[in-house]
Amino acid sequence: MTSSNAPSPTPHGHGEDIYAMFVGTIHLAVGLVLLRAAGLATGGVAGVALVLSYATGWPVGLLYALISAPLMAITLRSMSWRFLIKTAVVTLGLFAMTALAPMGIDIARVSDPVAAVVGGSVIGMGALALARHGAATGGSGALVLWLYRTRGWNAGRTQLIIDGTVLLFAASRLDAVRMAWSLLGVAATAGILWAWHRPGRYTGY
């Protein structure tokens, strides 16, 4: 039961939003770099972008941006322009960070379990930071938040369903072992959202 004397939620300031978007995008970029270094996939737009990157050699960030655009358009009528602009900035930021990552990060080796658990968890924390400040991780993230806000659907559960569908697509490029580790990574990402992104769990916005 919520106390009637409980303080009202304090809105995040513009500076806090900008900082959260920056940090959240860093988390997404680092997670994708780890997964790509191990040859694993993940869910959502990021998973599709990774698989297409393996197949074509195109930068994962570029593919992520190209795929996100039409999916974000689906939520155009139901989500605010502020949300869509923030998400577009995150998408472009992720494109830039993943493109620049090879200049600052050189991963000689990362084991599959480490890439799955750490990469998946880092992506989940990035998505959580963005959601708390009115942004999403891209096309699928926008869709998940739209369903959360308009239907009250649990964000982690919805993301897990989408991610499972994407991993079926990834199965065309990955062997059984990498698919198993990729599933663990998806569970790590969804677990973060499932635990901490629920209606009534967070009092700020």
N, C-alpha and C positions, 0 to 999 in steps of 0.2 A: 504494500500500500504506500502511495506517495504522500508524504506529509504536506499539509497545506502551507506550512512555513518554509518549505523547500525553496531555495532561490531560483529565480527564472534563469533559463539558459542564456549565456552571454554569447552573442554572435561573434564569429571570427572577424578580425579586421582584414583589410585588404593586404597588408603586409604579411599577415599569418597565412592567408590564402596563397599568396605568391610563393612563400617559402615552402609550404606544404606541397604545392605543385612541383616545385623544383626537386625537393627531396623524394617525393613519390615517383617522379620520372626517373631519378637516379636508381631507385630500387628496381623499377621495371627493367631498365637498361642492364644493370648488373645481373639480374636474374636471367635475362635472355642471353647474355654473353656466356654465363655458366652453362646453360642448357645447350647452347649451340656448340660450345667447346666439347661437350660430351656426346654430341649427336643425338640429343633427346628432343622430344616434342613437348608441348604443353597444350592447354585448351584455349578456347576463344580465338580471336583474331591473331594473337601472337602465335598460337599453334599452327594455324594455316600458313602464316607468314614464314615460320621456321621450315615447314615441310616444303613449301614452294622454293624457299631459299636453297635447301639441299638439292632440289631438282634442277633449278635454273642457275644457281650461283649469284642471283641478284641479292643486294643488301636486304637483310631482314627488316630493317627499319623502313625502307622504301616500300616494300611489299605491305608492311603493317599499315602505313599511311594510306596506300591505295585501296586496301580492302576496307579500312575503317570508314572511309567517306560515305559510301552508300548506306552502310548500316546505321550510321549516325543520323542520316536523313529520315530513317524510319521513325525516330523519336522526336522529330522536329516539332510536331504539333503539341506534344505532351510535355516536353521539357523546355525550360526557359532558355532564352538566348544566352544568358550568362553562363548557364551550364554547358551549352554547346560550344561557346567560344573557349571556355576553359579546357574542355575536352580536346578541341582542335589544337590548342596551344600545347597540351600534353603530347598529343600525337606527333606534332611537328618536332617537339623537343626530344621525343624518343627516337625519331628518325635521325636527328642531329647527333644525339649521344651515342647511338649504336654505330653511326658512321665514323665518329671520332674515336670510339673505343679502342680500335687496334693501335692507335698512336700512344695510348696510355696504359693499356692492359695487354700483357702477353702471357696467356695461359698455356704452359707447356703440357700440363696433364691435369685432369680433374677426373676423379672416379665417378662412375655412374651414380652410386648412392648419394655421394656428396652433392653432385650437380642437381639431383632430383630433390633432395630434402632442402638443401640450402637455397638453390635457385627457386624452387617452388614457394618456399616460405618468404623469401625476399620479395618475390612478385606479389604475393598476398598482402604483405605489409605495405607495399607501394600502392596497391589498389585500395587498401583500407584508408591510407592517408589521403588519397585523392577523393574518395567517397565522402570522407568527413568534411571536406572543404568544397563540396559542390562540383566535382569533376569526375570523370570516369577514365578508364584505361584505353578507351577507343570504342569501336563499334559494338562489340559484345558487352563491354563494360557499361556503355550507355543503355543498352537493352536491358541488362540486369537491373540497373538502378531505376529504369523506367517501370519495370515490373514490381520492384520493391516499393516505389512511391505510389503507384497507381493501384496495385493489387495487394500490396502487403506481403508479397512472396519473399521468403527467406533468401537473402542474396547468395549465401554460400551454397544452398541446395540448388538454386536456379543455375548458378555458375557451374556446378558440378554436372548438371544435365547437359548444358551446352558443351562443356569440356569433353564429356564422354563422347558426344557426337563428333566433335572435331578429331578426337583420337582414333575414331573409326577411319576417318580420312587419312590420318597419319600412318595407319597400318599398311598403307600401300607403299610406304618408303622405308619403314623401320622393321628390323627383325624382332622376334618375340621377346628377347631379353631387353632390348631398348624400349620396347613398348611397355614392358612391365615396370621399368624404372620411370618411364614417362607418366604412367598411371599414378605412381607414388608421388611424383612431383605435382600432379594435378590435385591429388588429395591434400598435399601440404598447402597448396594455394587456397583451396576451398575451405580447409580447416580454419585458416585465419579469419576469413569472412564469416564462416558459420559461427565461430565463437564470439566475435566482437562486432559484427555488423547486423544487429537485430533491432527491431522496433522496441523502444523503451530502454535499451541497454545504454544508450548514450544521451546525455542531457544537453550537450552543446550542439551547435550546428554551424 
